[in-house]
Amino acid sequence: MQIDPSILIASFSVIVASGATLATFLGWIENRKLRKAQTEPFVDIKLESMPQSISLLRLKITNVGLGSAFDFKLNLRPHSLMNDVQREEINQIIDEFSRPQFIIKGINYLALNEYKFSSYINLMRRNEEYLELFFTLVILAEVSYRNNIGEHIKQFFELDMREFDGSYTLGGTFEEVVPKSLKDIVSELKKANQLVQHQGRLKINNERNKKEKRLSIHQIRKQMK
């Protein structure tokens, strides 16, 4: 039985056309994903020290994505692995962090690269026993918001204080802090000494100029006589 060549050609054309249609559809999906990624917000949350003192810790919430975040909400709670003592301490820390109203009520709009800070906790006044407890705590942060087309996005972050234990020192080690402080002091003393020397040279030059001026006036008067 012979097959009509035209049927083969038609079948092949249908297969090619179907393949091209599928490739176009898959390309459209990938382009859509790419366009969405280029305008998608991404809200990041981390624990950081304040510039005034490394013992003052706060949360920094930043939109590091490529689009604006809407109806932003933040929920902080103890991690499920925490025991009762740890949970109690975490709840106290959350209460301190949550003084700004946006943590309680949320934010209507968080623009690209915009950031917000929580209130801070001070570890400088805590004893060693508390710090040992602090470096075992894990806070679970649940972040929810919407993108520019209304899609709901939810993310979870584990703020694990244990990551700082052994590698994170409040204010730096003694070996790091003291040499830097001494270097800064020596630098300031050098600047002050240079300023005093400069002012001294100016004073000497002024006195010399006054003396030379008096001598010149005296010589002119002698010549006039």
JOTATA-V395732 format. One record per residue. N is the residue number from 1. RES is the residue in one small letter. SS is DSSP state (2 for helix, 1 for strand, 0 for the rest). PSI is psi in whole degrees, 0 to 359 (none if undefined). D_FIRST is the distance of its C-alpha to the first C-alpha in Angstrom with 2 decimals. Layout:
N;RES;SS;PSI;D_FIRST
N;RES;SS;PSI;D_FIRST
This chain:
1;m;0;123;0.00
2;q;0;140;3.76
3;i;0;133;6.59
4;d;0;123;9.69
5;p;2;328;12.41
6;s;2;326;14.97
7;i;2;319;13.72
8;l;2;317;14.01
9;i;2;318;17.35
10;a;2;318;18.53
11;s;2;317;17.80
12;f;2;320;19.62
13;s;2;320;22.39
14;v;2;318;22.86
15;i;2;314;23.18
16;v;2;316;25.64
17;a;2;319;27.55
18;s;2;319;27.83
19;g;2;318;29.09
20;a;2;320;31.58
21;t;2;317;32.76
22;l;2;318;33.30
23;a;2;320;35.17
24;t;2;319;37.29
25;f;2;315;38.11
26;l;2;322;39.09
27;g;2;321;41.15
28;w;2;319;42.86
29;i;2;316;43.77
30;e;2;320;45.20
31;n;2;323;47.14
32;r;2;317;48.49
33;k;2;320;49.63
34;l;2;315;51.24
35;r;2;322;53.06
36;k;2;318;54.25
37;a;2;329;55.51
38;q;0;349;57.38
39;t;0;11;59.32
40;e;0;132;59.58
41;p;0;157;63.08
42;f;0;112;64.00
43;v;1;123;67.41
44;d;1;146;68.92
45;i;1;134;72.01
46;k;1;160;74.19
47;l;1;131;77.68
48;e;1;161;79.89
49;s;1;153;83.55
50;m;1;152;85.63
51;p;0;329;87.04
52;q;0;325;90.61
53;s;1;136;90.34
54;i;1;348;87.64
55;s;1;351;89.09
56;l;1;115;88.07
57;l;1;143;84.47
58;r;1;170;82.34
59;l;1;139;78.76
60;k;1;122;77.00
61;i;1;119;74.13
62;t;1;138;72.13
63;n;1;99;69.07
64;v;0;6;67.41
65;g;0;199;64.07
66;l;0;10;62.92
67;g;0;172;63.63
68;s;0;149;66.33
69;a;1;135;66.68
70;f;1;151;67.78
71;d;1;50;69.53
72;f;1;135;70.24
73;k;1;144;71.66
74;l;1;130;72.89
75;n;1;121;73.56
76;l;1;137;75.47
77;r;1;160;75.93
78;p;1;146;76.64
79;h;0;150;73.73
80;s;0;341;72.85
81;l;0;352;73.94
82;m;0;146;77.52
83;n;0;183;80.35
84;d;2;319;83.04
85;v;2;316;85.40
86;q;2;320;82.69
87;r;2;318;81.47
88;e;2;317;85.00
89;e;2;319;85.49
90;i;2;319;82.11
91;n;2;324;82.98
92;q;2;319;86.26
93;i;2;318;84.48
94;i;2;320;81.99
95;d;2;321;84.97
96;e;2;318;86.43
97;f;2;329;83.16
98;s;0;17;82.64
99;r;0;320;85.77
100;p;0;139;83.92
101;q;2;333;82.68
102;f;2;333;79.15
103;i;2;327;78.45
104;i;2;314;79.53
105;k;2;343;78.18
106;g;0;181;75.37
107;i;1;132;74.65
108;n;1;326;73.05
109;y;1;127;71.82
110;l;1;107;71.51
111;a;0;171;70.67
112;l;0;128;68.91
113;n;0;6;71.18
114;e;0;145;73.75
115;y;1;157;75.50
116;k;1;152;77.94
117;f;1;145;80.40
118;s;1;178;81.59
119;s;1;175;85.22
120;y;1;161;86.28
121;i;1;147;87.62
122;n;1;116;90.40
123;l;0;352;90.20
124;m;0;325;93.38
125;r;0;6;95.66
126;r;0;149;93.73
127;n;0;174;94.92
128;e;2;324;93.07
129;e;2;319;92.21
130;y;2;318;90.46
131;l;2;323;88.51
132;e;2;321;87.26
133;l;2;318;85.97
134;f;2;319;84.57
135;f;0;13;82.39
136;t;0;359;80.66
137;l;0;147;79.59
138;v;1;120;76.09
139;i;1;132;75.67
140;l;1;123;72.34
141;a;1;120;71.76
142;e;1;121;69.22
143;v;1;130;68.39
144;s;1;144;66.55
145;y;1;176;65.94
146;r;1;149;63.49
147;n;0;188;61.71
148;n;0;350;61.76
149;i;0;12;58.94
150;g;0;3;60.62
151;e;0;138;58.56
152;h;1;131;60.71
153;i;1;135;61.11
154;k;1;135;62.91
155;q;1;154;63.99
156;f;1;136;66.12
157;f;1;137;68.51
158;e;1;113;70.58
159;l;1;92;73.98
160;d;1;108;74.89
161;m;2;340;78.48
162;r;2;338;77.87
163;e;2;335;76.04
164;f;0;342;79.41
165;d;0;125;81.33
166;g;0;337;82.48
167;s;0;344;81.10
168;y;0;119;82.50
169;t;0;134;86.26
170;l;0;113;88.24
171;g;0;359;89.93
172;g;0;166;88.75
173;t;0;163;90.44
174;f;2;319;94.10
175;e;2;332;93.19
176;e;2;317;90.99
177;v;2;314;93.19
178;v;2;309;96.65
179;p;2;321;95.90
180;k;2;318;94.13
181;s;2;317;97.08
182;l;2;321;99.57
183;k;2;318;97.62
184;d;2;319;97.68
185;i;2;314;101.42
186;v;2;319;102.18
187;s;2;317;100.17
188;e;2;322;102.14
189;l;2;321;105.43
190;k;2;317;104.59
191;k;2;318;103.87
192;a;2;319;107.13
193;n;2;318;109.08
194;q;2;322;107.63
195;l;2;317;108.57
196;v;2;316;112.14
197;q;2;320;112.50
198;h;2;316;111.24
199;q;2;324;113.68
200;g;2;318;116.48
201;r;2;321;115.79
202;l;2;319;115.83
203;k;2;317;119.17
204;i;2;316;120.68
205;n;2;321;119.51
206;n;2;317;120.97
207;e;2;320;124.32
208;r;2;318;124.36
209;n;2;320;123.66
210;k;2;319;126.44
211;k;2;316;128.87
212;e;2;324;128.01
213;k;2;319;128.43
214;r;2;320;131.89
215;l;2;320;132.96
216;s;2;317;131.89
217;i;2;320;133.86
218;h;2;318;136.88
219;q;2;320;136.75
220;i;2;319;136.53
221;r;2;321;139.58
222;k;2;318;141.52
223;q;2;326;140.77
224;m;2;332;141.91
225;k;0;none;145.27
